[in-house]
Amino acid sequence: MTILHIDASINGENSASRAISRSIVDQVKGANWGEEVIYRDLAADPLPHLTLDQFVDTSVLEEFLAADTIVIGAPMYNFTLPTQLKAWIDRIVIAGRTFHYTADGPEGLAKGRRVIIALARGGFYNEGSPAAALEHLETYLRGLFNFIGIEPEFVAADGLAIGPEQRESAISDALGETIRLAA
Ligand SMILES: Cc1cc2nc3c(=O)[nH]c(=O)nc-3n(C[C@H](O)[C@H](O)[C@H](O)COP(=O)(O)O)c2cc1C
């Protein structure tokens, strides 16, 4: 069994999404003896923006398809995902490999994998809140993974820019929530 662990935050050791994604990996690993973990740090080793000739290199796609569980640290930048993470997504959503079109519409081909996403957001985007319409991180990632046949799970730390107390309690709650993922 293989876990693919992806991080994208530019905040190094101060990153909430990195701390939460690491905890998720520890929980999943602890529950499944012998898991191999492959780590990809998209901030330290960014993938270039997609160009046509890069479709030839399918190594990022193969790495994704070889994993049973994919854990992603996803900070919110400008209401959506970091471009570093988008460059990775551009390499895994590939017609004929992770989705295809049928007479009944698109069908995901990446079924059977578990995707767990650690979200870190500076503000609050709950349904009905003034900023809800600007939430393009969780909604995008859910729609994207649904499209390729996967229902992703989320652990979120929100309101991290509100103040130190909110930040500490949101991260601590999110880390606590990762424990249930081992089940
Ligand atoms: C470049 C940049 C853009 C950001 N844009 C938003 C934003 O649009 N909405 C928001 O709620 N927080 C925003 N934030 C705050 C981050 O989501 C927050 O600091 C979060 O903790 C980042 O994740 P990390 O701790 O894993 O780095 C932004 C932060 C940075 C660095």
PDBQT file of the ligand as one rigid body, heavy atoms in Angstrom, charges set to zero:
ROOT
HETATM    1  C1  LIG A 201      -0.303  34.524  -0.983  1.00  0.00    +0.000 C 
HETATM    2  C2  LIG A 201      -1.377  34.306   0.038  1.00  0.00    +0.000 A 
HETATM    3  C3  LIG A 201      -2.694  34.495  -0.290  1.00  0.00    +0.000 A 
HETATM    4  C4  LIG A 201      -3.708  34.267   0.634  1.00  0.00    +0.000 A 
HETATM    5  N1  LIG A 201      -5.002  34.427   0.268  1.00  0.00    +0.000 NA
HETATM    6  C5  LIG A 201      -5.999  34.124   1.145  1.00  0.00    +0.000 A 
HETATM    7  C6  LIG A 201      -7.358  34.206   0.769  1.00  0.00    +0.000 A 
HETATM    8  O1  LIG A 201      -7.706  34.554  -0.352  1.00  0.00    +0.000 OA
HETATM    9  N2  LIG A 201      -8.294  33.884   1.683  1.00  0.00    +0.000 N 
HETATM   10  C7  LIG A 201      -7.989  33.471   2.944  1.00  0.00    +0.000 A 
HETATM   11  O2  LIG A 201      -8.888  33.150   3.713  1.00  0.00    +0.000 OA
HETATM   12  N3  LIG A 201      -6.699  33.364   3.331  1.00  0.00    +0.000 NA
HETATM   13  C8  LIG A 201      -5.703  33.689   2.467  1.00  0.00    +0.000 A 
HETATM   14  N4  LIG A 201      -4.398  33.592   2.840  1.00  0.00    +0.000 N 
HETATM   15  C9  LIG A 201      -4.100  33.114   4.200  1.00  0.00    +0.000 C 
HETATM   16  C10 LIG A 201      -3.753  31.633   4.180  1.00  0.00    +0.000 C 
HETATM   17  O3  LIG A 201      -4.802  30.851   3.641  1.00  0.00    +0.000 OA
HETATM   18  C11 LIG A 201      -3.432  31.163   5.576  1.00  0.00    +0.000 C 
HETATM   19  O4  LIG A 201      -2.320  31.902   6.040  1.00  0.00    +0.000 OA
HETATM   20  C12 LIG A 201      -3.114  29.692   5.658  1.00  0.00    +0.000 C 
HETATM   21  O5  LIG A 201      -2.666  29.411   6.969  1.00  0.00    +0.000 OA
HETATM   22  C13 LIG A 201      -2.047  29.308   4.665  1.00  0.00    +0.000 C 
HETATM   23  O6  LIG A 201      -1.741  27.938   4.790  1.00  0.00    +0.000 OA
HETATM   24  P1  LIG A 201      -0.338  27.476   5.431  1.00  0.00    +0.000 P 
HETATM   25  O7  LIG A 201      -0.380  27.885   6.892  1.00  0.00    +0.000 OA
HETATM   26  O8  LIG A 201      -0.320  26.000   5.250  1.00  0.00    +0.000 OA
HETATM   27  O9  LIG A 201       0.756  28.167   4.686  1.00  0.00    +0.000 OA
HETATM   28  C14 LIG A 201      -3.376  33.848   1.935  1.00  0.00    +0.000 A 
HETATM   29  C15 LIG A 201      -2.024  33.656   2.280  1.00  0.00    +0.000 A 
HETATM   30  C16 LIG A 201      -1.037  33.878   1.343  1.00  0.00    +0.000 A 
HETATM   31  C17 LIG A 201       0.401  33.627   1.728  1.00  0.00    +0.000 C 
ENDROOT
TORSDOF 0
